[in-house]
Amino acid sequence: MNGVMEALTDDSIYVIGICGMGGVGKTTMVKEVAKKAEEKKMFDKIMMSRGTRIKILTAGRILVILDDVWKRLGLNDIGIPCGDHYKGCKIVMTSRSEDVCIGMDRDKNFKVGVLSEKEAWNLFKEMAGISNGSTSHPTDLQLTQMAVVKECGGLLIAIVTVWRALRCKRKPSWDSALEQMRKSMVKNITEVGEKVFKPPKLSYNYLETQRIYPGVLSSLLKLEELYVGTTFQQCCKVEESKEGAKAIIDELASLSNLVALDIALVNITFWPRGLVVEKVKKFNIVVGVTDFDYILDPCYSLSNLLELQVQNVSDIIETSLNLLLKGTEILDVNSRTKGLKILCDLVDEDGFECLTKLSL
């Protein structure tokens, strides 16, 4: 963070990029940067946005923070003047993609990585109020806590979330959490009434798992990315498991903040009614395909694939999947689907502007 603060004082630097994987603390960092900049009165106005349009109406020194940028933005296009013609404005942006930062012509770029084991434990001690002297001969509880922190893989958000879930709990709860994290699976820990996950693959904004338990998805209200691949399709191979899988899938309707989704479902009846798809910008969605031998694992390189084997176009409308057609790059639908002729009517006048491949 000190490097970012120094860059803000450099008159030759206008755009500062901060990149790193989800959960490493980029948002936390820029919030702290904004706080310190305000305390030091470095700017006349500080504005923060998640990449949406900003209109700067005031003159003077202005700091604009764009958090969680997913694609290259033309700063002038979204209302942010910058460069030599407007030297009073500085931009700090965060992104999970270094390519996005590079594409926005940043003057200075900072990579945020995971914490080292020592840094992670020091952070935990600070949150828990544990003095350095008390860990020279750690208690059994502290040894378990050290192990839990290690399992967090250096992810800031993982450490914070685990601490919030277990801070008032006794050693048996910590032991249970540690055991579950070592098994690399998500599970509802009844002792704490919270969800503990196996980082770094799992975090509050980022969930990957080959085994999902009831009540987990519906509790992750701030979840933004979900990569489950063919997990549910595999569950449905056993007839007795279908009902339970359907109940878990329906929990997706609680995830109103999803922006990335990788999922394959055995048929359209399993699609979660009520799922808000308008915010989903990156996706691989496959419905109705039963042969998944070629794609068993979650896919993190999302190509905006929509593969729908349905009987009627009305199924697409009823599930609101038609709202994704405008951003779909690869579309695969069954040529025998009834009402296929009206597919073009399901997008606006610009049509399938992103479509690069169509299979019928």
Residue, then its C-alpha position, 0 to 999 in steps of 0.5 A: m500500500n505504501g507504493v500506491m500512496e507514493a504513486l499518488t504523490d507523483d505528478s507524472i503518474y495518472v493511472i495506477g493499476i492493482c491486480g491480483m486474484g480474488g480474495v487477496g485484499k485488493t478492495t481492502m487496500v483501496k479502501e485504506v488508500a482512500k482513507k489515508a488520502e482523505e486523512k492527509k487531505m491529498f485530494d479535494k474529492i475522492m470517488m469510488s465505483r465498481g466500474t460504472r459510469i462516473k461524472i466528474l463535475t468539480a475541478g481540483r484534485i480528484l481521486v477516482i477509485l475503480d474497483d473490480v474492473w473486468k474489462r478495458l474501459g475508456l476512461n473518457d467514455i465513462g466520464i473520467p477525464c485524465g492525462d495531460h489535459y486534466k492533471g488534477c484527476k488520478i485513477v486507482m483501479t483494481s482488477r483480477s486480470e493484469d491484462v485489463c490493467i495493461g490495456m487501460d494504459r496504467d502508468k504504474n502497476f502493483k501486483v497483490g499476492v497472497l500473504s506469506e505464512k508469517e504475514a498471515w499468522n501475524l494478521f490473525k494474531e492482530m485480529a484475535g488480540i494475541s500477543n507475540g509473547s503468548t505464542s512462544h509456548p502456544t496452547d493447543l488452541q493456538l496450534t490448531q489456529m495456526a494450522v487453520v490459518k495455514e490452510c487459508g493459503g494466504l488469502l486475506i478474505a479467507i483468514v478474515t472470514v474464518w476468524r469471524a466464523l470461529r472467533c467465539k468458539r472453543k477448540p472442538s469447533w476449530d478442530s472440526a473446521l481444520e478437519q473439514m478444510r483439510k478434506s478440501m470441501v465445503k460443509n455447514i459447520t453446525e457448531v458455528g452456524e457459519k460456512v468454512f471453506k478450503p482456500p485458496k480455491l474457495s473464498y467468499n467471492y469465489l467458490e470451487t468444489q466437487r461436493i456441495y452441501p445443502g445450505v451452503l450456496s444460499s448462505l453466500l449472499k455476496l458470492e460473485e463467481l461460481y464454478v461447479g462444472t459438471t458437479f450437479q450432472q455427476c450427482c444426477k447419475v444416481e436417481e436417488s441423488k437427483e432430488g437433493a441436487k435439485a434442492i441445492i441448485d435452487e439455492l442459486a436463486s439467492l445469489s443476486n451478485l453473480v457475475a461469473l458462472d460455470i455450470a452444467l445441468v442435466n436438463i432445463t427443469f433443473w435450472p433455478r427459477g428466480l436466479v438473477v442472470e442480468k449481472v452475469k457477464k462471463f459464463n459457460i452454461v450447458v443444459g440438457v447435454t448428458d455426455f460430459d466425459y470431455i468436460l468434468d472439471p470446472c472451467y475458469s476460462l469462460s468463453n460466454l458459451l450457451e449450450l441449450q438442448v431444450q424442447n421449446v424456445s419457451d423454456i429459454i424464456e421462462t428461465s430468463l436465459n434469453l437475457l444472456l443471448k446478447g452477450t453469448e459468443i458461442l451458441d449451441v441449440n438443438s435444431r429440433t427445438k420448437g419455436l427456433k425461428i423466434l430466437c432472434d426476437l429474443v435480443d434487441e435491435d443490435g442482435f447477437e453482436c458478440l456471437t462468433k460461433l453458432s451450432l444447430 
